[in-house]
Amino acid sequence: MPEDRGYKWRESGARIREARTRAGLTQREVSELLGVSPHAVWCWEAGKTKPSAEHLVELASRCQVSTDSLLGREVVEAELLDEAEASFRNSVAGLPLEDLKEIQDFINFVREQRRRKK
């Protein structure tokens, strides 16, 4: 199956299977809950086909996980965070200690403002 918008459907299939088994559901139970054939569920888990958006949302709800986790989006977000941290490190490299302290004060200020909004 060709990759679709950067997602690796075989890996998503493995995540679907893992979420289903952690939720204590069989493929047959999932098929009955979603109104699809057991073969359709098997195909999703094998990465042969992909579930519709509606089925993906319902499956995530039944397994008590996010659709992002089924699609592997956490990995993408973690990679973006790593890139942002590396960029920040490069930006502050070589700054005088006094400037670094000001930056830290600003970070603390922003964190406090966000904490107060909650």
Contacts in CASP RR format, 6 or more apart in sequence:
PFRMAT RR
TARGET T0000
AUTHOR 0000-0000-0000
METHOD contacts of the structure
MODEL  1
MPEDRGYKWRESGARIREARTRAGLTQREVSELLGVSPHAVWCWEAGKTK
PSAEHLVELASRCQVSTDSLLGREVVEAELLDEAEASFRNSVAGLPLEDL
KEIQDFINFVREQRRRKK
1 9 0 8 1.000
1 10 0 8 1.000
1 47 0 8 1.000
1 48 0 8 1.000
1 49 0 8 1.000
1 50 0 8 1.000
3 9 0 8 1.000
4 50 0 8 1.000
7 71 0 8 1.000
7 72 0 8 1.000
9 47 0 8 1.000
9 50 0 8 1.000
10 46 0 8 1.000
10 47 0 8 1.000
11 72 0 8 1.000
12 47 0 8 1.000
12 50 0 8 1.000
12 70 0 8 1.000
12 71 0 8 1.000
12 72 0 8 1.000
13 44 0 8 1.000
13 45 0 8 1.000
13 46 0 8 1.000
13 47 0 8 1.000
14 45 0 8 1.000
15 69 0 8 1.000
15 70 0 8 1.000
15 71 0 8 1.000
15 72 0 8 1.000
16 44 0 8 1.000
16 45 0 8 1.000
16 51 0 8 1.000
16 59 0 8 1.000
16 70 0 8 1.000
17 45 0 8 1.000
19 59 0 8 1.000
19 60 0 8 1.000
19 63 0 8 1.000
19 65 0 8 1.000
19 69 0 8 1.000
19 70 0 8 1.000
20 26 0 8 1.000
20 27 0 8 1.000
20 30 0 8 1.000
20 41 0 8 1.000
20 45 0 8 1.000
20 59 0 8 1.000
20 63 0 8 1.000
22 63 0 8 1.000
23 62 0 8 1.000
23 63 0 8 1.000
23 64 0 8 1.000
25 33 0 8 1.000
25 62 0 8 1.000
25 63 0 8 1.000
27 38 0 8 1.000
27 41 0 8 1.000
27 42 0 8 1.000
27 45 0 8 1.000
28 38 0 8 1.000
30 41 0 8 1.000
30 59 0 8 1.000
30 62 0 8 1.000
31 37 0 8 1.000
31 38 0 8 1.000
31 40 0 8 1.000
31 41 0 8 1.000
33 58 0 8 1.000
33 62 0 8 1.000
34 41 0 8 1.000
34 55 0 8 1.000
34 58 0 8 1.000
34 59 0 8 1.000
34 62 0 8 1.000
36 55 0 8 1.000
40 49 0 8 1.000
40 51 0 8 1.000
43 49 0 8 1.000
44 50 0 8 1.000
44 51 0 8 1.000
51 59 0 8 1.000
56 67 0 8 1.000
56 70 0 8 1.000
56 71 0 8 1.000
57 67 0 8 1.000
59 70 0 8 1.000
60 66 0 8 1.000
60 67 0 8 1.000
60 69 0 8 1.000
60 70 0 8 1.000
68 74 0 8 1.000
92 99 0 8 1.000
92 100 0 8 1.000
92 103 0 8 1.000
95 103 0 8 1.000
END
